[in-house]
Amino acid sequence: MLDGIDVDYDGLIPNNVGLADDARVKKALETWHPGYIDWWKDMGPEGFQDALVYLRTAVSVDPKGWAKFGFVKMPDYKWGVLLAPAVEGRTIPFGKHKGEPVWQEVPGEYRAMLRRLLVIQGDTEPASVEQQRHLGATAPSLYDLRNLFQVNVEEGRHLWAMVYLLQKYFGTQGREEAEELLNRRSGHQDNPRMLGAFNERTPDWLSFFMFTTFTDRDGKMQLAALAQSGFDPLSRTCRFMLTEEAHHMFVGETGVARIVERTCQAMNAAGISDPHDVAAVRALGVIDLPLIQRKINLHYSLTLDLFGNEISTNAANAFNAGIKGRYREDKLAGDHQLLDETYPVLRCVDGQIVEQQVPALSALNMRLRDDFIADAAGGVGRWSKVIEKAGIDFRLTLPHQAHNRHIGEFAGIEVDPAGAVLSAEAWAARRDEFLPTAGDAAFILGLMQPVHAVGAYASWIAPPKMGIDGKPGDFEYVRIEE
């Protein structure tokens, strides 16, 4: 059943959008496919292209049972184009077109706006694969290696999702944008990815877990806002992508929790009660809790920058047009047009952080960021409960949203994690208290030794509570040819 539940696996590109009956788009995607495979082999997981990996593959868009598991080589993975089922009678839920039937084609006046949103979202997907391509060489277990590769192939599928929309609805311009998505490179001096956080290196597994905890959570918020779109193909695309994004955050949040758990176990076994006795803790071959806090400070602040300026005309225009809503717009009260509403925004005024009421339409980035902060706080709180359960006096927290910011209202000031504004001199003197140092990075890298024995785990991370797909702890999730 096309445009519904079942996925057509007969052709080169698995899909539930009727490609077999859409010769133009089918040809465009099949023409794009070889370049994608070349990109994957060039910039995908290094050293593991021939390994058999126990991956899940979407076989339907039914949230109750949409995937099957099996061993596959990553270049042979069944990427495809999958949309959530259409909602009969759906209307635009917000903005000046509220209540009108959703669009199945791109409205001419919003063409440039929509294309820009698709390209930015699409650009983040291959970027994260590129950032993570070297991590396989230092995987702490086969379980974690498999999770990395699952995240990678699903980021690749998310790229396919955006490319399909570009190819189908934007003609020549869409095809050109699709090609450019394969040409940019994370961190490249001359042709980098579009957003700053996606040009940062991901050199170690703690960074990977932080990235999937925080940056993929930003992805969740952005996709959830786009899932409200009046452009129905985008809404349906993002609704399905959200089911995959949830796994990425699971990998990150449980990964950090397992690191915290292992550190606490080692400290208790060694009789170390002071988490600030860093030398003694590190001598145990685990990552000290203050360093984990500094990594939270870094990755959280980098992710906050992805939300853009607190006051944004572009965000207001996208909402008013019915293109991009708020997080869970369909669950919110109010008139969904925001013409007379205000929203509290933190701003920097005369070197101080103050709260001001501003038009709600202008503060949509801030609103989405606040939703992200509340969501992220829950994850960090669960990490702290692991420490509390171990009887160690330490708490992990989110830093103040003005801390270490480079975009928006707080880009021009220095703020400590508690929210105190610092002079440039004070910041320079105390910076290493707040953010990871070169010594921290070297210590973490020193721990990053691969563990490929079945059922074994590196010294710095605890095993998971359960395996993938009900498999036992000693399951061979990745079959590596030596």
C-alpha distance (Angstrom), angle and dihedral (degrees) to the residues before:
residue distance angle dihedral
M1 . . .
L2 3.80 . .
D3 3.80 118.9 .
G4 3.79 86.8 18.2
I5 3.77 133.1 64.5
D6 3.81 111.3 -45.7
V7 3.79 122.2 79.2
D8 3.81 122.5 -141.3
Y9 3.82 107.0 -129.2
D10 3.79 97.8 171.6
G11 3.79 98.1 93.4
L12 3.80 135.8 54.4
I13 3.81 91.7 -90.1
P14 3.82 118.3 47.6
N15 3.79 108.6 -138.5
N16 3.78 147.8 151.7
V17 3.81 95.5 -152.5
G18 3.79 99.9 85.8
L19 3.81 99.7 -103.4
A20 3.79 90.3 161.8
D21 3.81 87.3 67.5
D22 3.82 96.4 41.2
A23 3.79 104.5 71.0
R24 3.81 96.3 175.0
V25 3.80 96.8 53.7
K26 3.80 92.7 37.6
K27 3.81 90.3 55.6
A28 3.82 92.1 45.5
L29 3.81 92.4 52.3
E30 3.79 93.4 43.9
T31 3.80 88.3 51.2
W32 3.82 90.1 50.5
H33 3.82 93.4 46.2
P34 3.86 99.3 79.1
G35 3.80 91.1 52.1
Y36 3.79 89.4 50.7
I37 3.81 91.8 51.9
D38 3.81 90.0 48.3
W39 3.81 89.2 51.0
W40 3.82 91.1 48.3
K41 3.81 93.1 50.5
D42 3.81 91.2 45.6
M43 3.81 100.0 41.4
G44 3.81 105.5 16.7
P45 3.83 125.5 93.9
E46 3.78 106.5 -32.2
G47 3.79 118.0 -128.9
F48 3.79 98.0 6.9
Q49 3.79 105.7 76.5
D50 3.81 91.2 113.3
A51 3.80 97.1 42.5
L52 3.78 119.5 110.4
V53 3.80 107.8 -123.3
Y54 3.81 127.3 -167.3
L55 3.80 97.1 -124.9
R56 3.77 135.0 166.7
T57 3.79 116.8 -126.3
A58 3.78 125.5 -164.4
V59 3.78 113.0 -113.4
S60 3.79 97.3 166.2
V61 3.79 140.4 6.3
D62 3.79 93.7 -123.4
P63 3.82 105.7 122.2
K64 3.81 90.2 -147.5
G65 3.78 94.1 62.5
W66 3.75 117.3 -3.8
A67 3.80 105.0 140.3
K68 3.78 142.8 60.5
F69 3.80 126.0 -159.9
G70 3.78 128.0 -137.0
F71 3.79 145.5 131.1
V72 3.80 115.0 -79.8
K73 3.78 138.2 155.8
M74 3.78 108.1 -112.6
P75 3.85 97.2 -122.9
D76 3.83 86.5 55.4
Y77 3.80 93.7 50.7
K78 3.81 113.8 130.6
W79 3.78 101.0 -114.3
G80 3.75 112.5 177.6
V81 3.78 151.4 149.7
L82 3.79 114.3 -81.1
L83 3.80 129.2 172.3
A84 3.78 127.3 -175.4
P85 3.81 113.8 -113.3
A86 3.79 117.5 -77.3
V87 3.80 115.8 -104.5
E88 3.78 108.8 -130.0
G89 3.80 113.5 -123.1
R90 3.82 93.8 6.8
T91 3.80 114.6 168.5
I92 3.80 132.0 -163.7
P93 3.82 104.2 -84.1
F94 3.82 101.5 -155.4
G95 3.80 147.3 13.8
K96 3.77 129.3 43.1
H97 3.83 91.9 -42.5
K98 3.81 93.0 53.8
G99 3.79 111.3 148.5
E100 3.80 95.8 19.5
P101 3.83 118.9 118.9
V102 3.81 112.3 -86.9
W103 3.79 117.0 -100.9
Q104 3.79 121.4 -105.7
E105 3.82 90.9 -175.1
V106 3.80 129.0 43.0
P107 3.81 112.6 -91.5
G108 3.80 107.4 -123.5
E109 3.81 95.3 -128.5
Y110 3.82 91.4 55.2
R111 3.78 98.3 42.1
A112 3.81 97.3 106.7
M113 3.80 93.0 43.3
L114 3.80 93.2 51.4
R115 3.78 94.2 45.3
R116 3.81 90.7 52.1
L117 3.81 92.0 51.3
L118 3.81 91.9 49.2
V119 3.79 92.8 48.6
I120 3.82 94.1 49.0
Q121 3.80 92.0 47.6
G122 3.79 91.3 44.3
D123 3.80 92.8 49.5
T124 3.81 92.8 58.8
E125 3.80 93.1 59.0
P126 3.84 101.7 63.8
A127 3.80 89.0 33.9
S128 3.79 92.9 65.9
V129 3.82 91.2 48.0
E130 3.79 88.8 53.2
Q131 3.80 92.1 47.9
Q132 3.80 91.3 52.8
R133 3.80 100.8 39.7
H134 3.83 96.4 108.2
L135 3.82 97.7 46.2
G136 3.79 95.2 90.1
A137 3.80 89.7 72.8
T138 3.83 91.3 65.5
A139 3.82 102.8 33.9
P140 3.83 112.5 153.7
S141 3.84 92.1 -143.3
L142 3.78 143.0 -7.4
Y143 3.81 87.9 -104.3
D144 3.81 90.9 58.5
L145 3.80 92.4 41.7
R146 3.79 89.6 55.2
N147 3.81 91.3 48.8
L148 3.80 91.0 51.5
F149 3.79 91.0 52.4
Q150 3.81 92.1 46.1
V151 3.80 89.5 54.5
N152 3.81 90.0 47.3
V153 3.80 96.9 51.5
E154 3.80 91.4 46.1
E155 3.80 91.1 51.3
G156 3.78 84.7 53.3
R157 3.79 90.3 52.3
H158 3.79 90.1 50.0
L159 3.79 87.7 55.6
W160 3.82 87.9 53.5
A161 3.80 88.9 51.7
M162 3.79 93.3 56.9
V163 3.81 93.3 40.9
Y164 3.80 90.4 54.2
L165 3.81 90.8 55.4
L166 3.80 91.3 46.8
Q167 3.80 93.1 47.8
K168 3.80 96.0 45.0
Y169 3.79 101.5 41.6
F170 3.81 107.5 26.0
G171 3.79 105.6 47.7
T172 3.80 117.7 -160.3
Q173 3.79 93.1 -3.4
G174 3.80 89.9 52.5
R175 3.81 92.1 50.9
E176 3.80 90.8 50.2
E177 3.79 91.8 49.1
A178 3.82 89.9 49.1
E179 3.79 90.2 55.1
E180 3.80 91.7 49.1
L181 3.80 90.4 54.0
L182 3.80 86.6 65.5
N183 3.80 94.5 43.8
R184 3.81 101.4 55.3
R185 3.81 117.9 83.7
S186 3.79 131.3 -155.5
G187 3.80 109.8 -104.8
H188 3.81 94.0 1.4
Q189 3.80 111.9 153.9
D190 3.80 95.9 -138.9
N191 3.81 104.1 24.5
P192 3.83 109.3 26.3
R193 3.77 129.7 164.6
M194 3.79 115.9 -83.6
L195 3.82 101.1 -111.0
G196 3.79 123.4 57.0
A197 3.81 98.9 -130.9
F198 3.80 89.1 57.4
N199 3.79 91.8 59.3
E200 3.81 93.2 57.2
R201 3.81 119.2 103.6
T202 3.80 120.9 -109.6
P203 3.81 97.4 -154.0
D204 3.81 101.8 162.6
W205 3.79 142.9 23.7
L206 3.79 96.6 -102.9
S207 3.81 86.9 57.2
F208 3.81 89.5 48.8
F209 3.78 92.5 51.6
M210 3.81 91.0 47.3
F211 3.80 90.2 48.5
T212 3.79 93.2 51.5
T213 3.81 90.7 44.8
F214 3.79 97.3 49.8
T215 3.80 111.3 14.8
D216 3.80 94.3 42.2
R217 3.79 86.7 48.4
D218 3.80 87.7 57.8
G219 3.80 85.0 51.7
K220 3.78 88.7 54.0
M221 3.81 91.8 52.3
Q222 3.81 93.6 47.0
L223 3.80 92.7 46.7
A224 3.79 91.1 47.4
A225 3.81 90.1 52.9
L226 3.81 91.5 47.8
A227 3.81 90.5 46.2
Q228 3.82 86.3 68.4
S229 3.82 90.6 58.0
G230 3.78 122.5 134.1
F231 3.82 86.8 -137.3
D232 3.78 94.9 86.5
P233 3.83 100.3 -158.5
L234 3.83 88.7 56.9
S235 3.78 91.7 47.0
R236 3.79 92.5 50.7
T237 3.81 92.1 45.5
C238 3.79 92.8 52.6
R239 3.78 93.9 44.6
F240 3.79 89.9 61.0
M241 3.81 93.8 41.3
L242 3.80 88.8 57.3
T243 3.81 90.6 64.0
E244 3.82 88.7 58.5
E245 3.82 95.1 41.3
A246 3.81 90.0 59.5
H247 3.81 89.8 65.7
H248 3.80 91.8 52.8
M249 3.80 91.5 55.7
F250 3.80 89.4 46.2
V251 3.80 89.7 55.9
G252 3.80 91.6 50.8
E253 3.78 99.5 41.9
T254 3.81 95.5 45.4
G255 3.81 90.5 42.2
V256 3.80 92.7 58.5
A257 3.81 90.6 41.8
R258 3.80 90.0 55.3
I259 3.81 91.2 49.9
V260 3.81 90.2 50.2
E261 3.81 90.7 47.0
R262 3.80 92.9 51.1
T263 3.81 92.1 48.4
C264 3.79 91.1 51.6
Q265 3.81 91.7 46.9
A266 3.80 91.6 51.8
M267 3.81 93.2 46.2
N268 3.79 92.6 50.9
A269 3.80 93.0 45.7
A270 3.81 90.0 51.8
G271 3.79 93.8 44.2
I272 3.82 93.8 -117.0
S273 3.80 110.7 149.5
D274 3.81 99.8 168.3
P275 3.83 111.0 80.2
H276 3.81 88.9 -166.6
D277 3.81 91.5 64.1
V278 3.77 86.2 96.8
A279 3.79 98.6 169.4
A280 3.79 92.4 53.6
V281 3.80 93.1 46.3
R282 3.78 94.2 47.4
A283 3.78 90.6 49.5
L284 3.80 86.3 66.3
G285 3.81 90.8 63.9
V286 3.81 95.0 -110.5
I287 3.81 134.8 110.3
D288 3.79 115.5 -98.7
L289 3.79 118.7 -123.5
P290 3.85 96.5 -122.1
L291 3.82 88.5 57.8
I292 3.79 90.2 50.8
Q293 3.82 87.5 53.1
R294 3.80 91.4 51.6
K295 3.80 89.7 50.6
I296 3.81 89.3 51.8
N297 3.80 89.2 52.1
L298 3.81 91.5 52.1
H299 3.79 101.5 43.8
Y300 3.78 94.7 39.7
S301 3.80 92.8 52.3
L302 3.81 92.3 46.4
T303 3.78 88.8 52.6
L304 3.81 93.8 48.8
D305 3.80 87.9 58.7
L306 3.80 88.9 60.5
F307 3.81 89.7 69.9
G308 3.81 90.1 66.5
N309 3.79 128.0 -147.0
E310 3.78 117.6 -3.9
I311 3.81 90.0 -132.0
S312 3.80 108.8 47.1
T313 3.80 131.6 172.9
N314 3.81 90.0 -172.4
A315 3.80 92.1 57.4
A316 3.80 90.5 46.9
N317 3.81 91.3 50.9
A318 3.82 92.6 48.8
F319 3.81 91.2 50.8
N320 3.78 94.5 44.9
A321 3.81 89.6 49.7
G322 3.80 92.0 52.9
I323 3.82 92.4 -116.8
K324 3.83 103.4 113.9
G325 3.79 124.1 18.7
R326 3.76 135.5 -171.8
Y327 3.79 125.1 -80.5
R328 3.82 106.2 -72.2
E329 3.78 91.3 -4.9
D330 3.78 89.7 170.3
K331 3.82 90.1 60.5
L332 3.82 96.5 49.1
A333 3.79 126.8 98.7
G334 3.81 123.9 -132.0
D335 3.78 135.3 64.8
H336 3.86 94.3 -60.8
Q337 3.79 91.2 -133.8
L338 3.84 99.0 82.7
L339 3.79 93.9 -154.2
D340 3.81 95.1 142.1
E341 3.80 102.2 20.7
T342 3.80 129.6 105.5
Y343 3.80 132.6 -156.2
P344 3.83 131.0 -157.9
V345 3.79 113.9 -109.9
L346 3.80 129.3 -176.3
R347 3.80 111.1 -131.1
C348 3.77 137.8 173.2
V349 3.82 110.3 -113.8
D350 3.81 119.7 175.3
G351 3.78 90.5 -19.1
Q352 3.79 94.4 -51.2
I353 3.81 131.9 103.9
V354 3.79 111.6 -120.1
E355 3.79 135.8 166.7
Q356 3.79 118.7 -120.1
Q357 3.78 132.8 179.5
V358 3.81 110.6 -124.2
P359 3.81 133.4 172.3
A360 3.81 107.1 -70.5
L361 3.80 91.7 -132.7
S362 3.79 90.1 61.1
A363 3.81 94.0 45.8
L364 3.81 99.5 56.4
N365 3.80 93.7 115.4
M366 3.79 88.9 53.0
R367 3.80 91.0 48.2
L368 3.80 91.8 51.7
R369 3.80 90.6 45.9
D370 3.82 90.7 51.7
D371 3.80 89.2 53.0
F372 3.81 88.5 50.6
I373 3.81 91.9 49.6
A374 3.79 92.0 52.3
D375 3.81 90.8 48.2
A376 3.82 93.5 46.9
A377 3.80 92.4 47.5
G378 3.80 89.3 62.7
G379 3.80 91.6 57.0
V380 3.80 94.3 47.6
G381 3.80 89.0 47.3
R382 3.80 89.7 56.9
W383 3.81 89.8 53.3
S384 3.79 89.8 53.0
K385 3.79 90.5 51.9
V386 3.82 88.5 59.7
I387 3.81 88.9 56.4
E388 3.78 92.8 44.4
K389 3.80 91.3 50.3
A390 3.81 88.7 53.3
G391 3.80 90.0 55.1
I392 3.81 95.9 -118.2
D393 3.80 120.0 141.0
F394 3.80 102.5 -126.5
R395 3.77 135.3 101.2
L396 3.79 128.9 -159.2
T397 3.81 114.5 -144.0
L398 3.77 142.1 174.8
P399 3.81 111.9 -104.5
H400 3.80 121.6 -124.1
Q401 3.79 111.8 -74.0
A402 3.83 91.0 -117.5
H403 3.80 92.5 58.4
N404 3.83 117.6 114.8
R405 3.79 94.6 -12.2
H406 3.81 124.7 164.5
I407 3.82 101.5 174.8
G408 3.78 129.0 52.7
E409 3.78 134.4 7.1
F410 3.80 95.5 -19.1
A411 3.79 99.7 46.3
G412 3.79 92.8 100.8
I413 3.81 99.4 50.8
E414 3.79 138.3 61.8
V415 3.80 116.5 -126.1
D416 3.80 130.2 178.2
P417 3.82 120.9 -132.7
A418 3.81 90.8 -95.7
G419 3.82 91.7 57.0
A420 3.81 100.5 -103.4
V421 3.81 114.6 142.8
L422 3.81 110.9 -125.0
S423 3.78 133.8 -162.3
A424 3.79 116.6 -113.0
E425 3.80 88.5 -107.0
A426 3.80 93.7 51.0
W427 3.79 91.0 47.7
A428 3.80 92.0 51.2
A429 3.81 90.7 49.1
R430 3.81 94.0 49.3
R431 3.80 103.5 29.5
D432 3.81 93.5 106.8
E433 3.82 90.1 58.4
F434 3.79 89.5 61.7
L435 3.80 109.3 33.8
P436 3.81 135.4 37.3
T437 3.79 116.3 -84.6
A438 3.78 131.5 -146.1
G439 3.80 86.9 -101.8
D440 3.80 90.5 54.2
A441 3.78 90.7 51.3
A442 3.79 91.9 49.2
F443 3.82 91.3 49.7
I444 3.81 92.9 50.8
L445 3.80 92.2 46.5
G446 3.80 88.7 51.2
L447 3.80 88.9 60.1
M448 3.79 93.6 49.4
Q449 3.80 100.4 100.0
P450 3.82 117.6 145.0
V451 3.80 119.6 -109.2
H452 3.80 110.5 -164.0
A453 3.81 100.3 158.1
V454 3.80 111.1 118.4
G455 3.82 110.7 -99.3
A456 3.83 94.1 4.3
Y457 3.82 127.1 122.3
A458 3.80 135.2 -163.6
S459 3.80 118.0 -99.9
W460 3.81 93.3 -108.1
I461 3.81 100.6 56.2
A462 3.80 133.8 56.2
P463 3.81 121.8 -131.9
P464 3.81 116.0 -99.3
K465 3.78 121.3 -96.4
M466 3.81 90.2 -116.0
G467 3.78 138.8 2.5
I468 3.78 131.6 -111.7
D469 3.80 118.5 -78.7
G470 3.80 90.8 -1.1
K471 3.80 92.7 -60.5
P472 3.83 120.6 152.7
G473 3.79 123.1 -105.7
D474 3.81 92.8 -101.5
F475 3.81 95.6 54.0
E476 3.82 116.2 133.1
Y477 3.82 98.3 -123.2
V478 3.81 93.4 173.8
R479 3.79 123.2 32.3
I480 3.77 107.2 -150.9
E481 3.76 121.5 -167.5
E482 3.80 107.2 -139.5
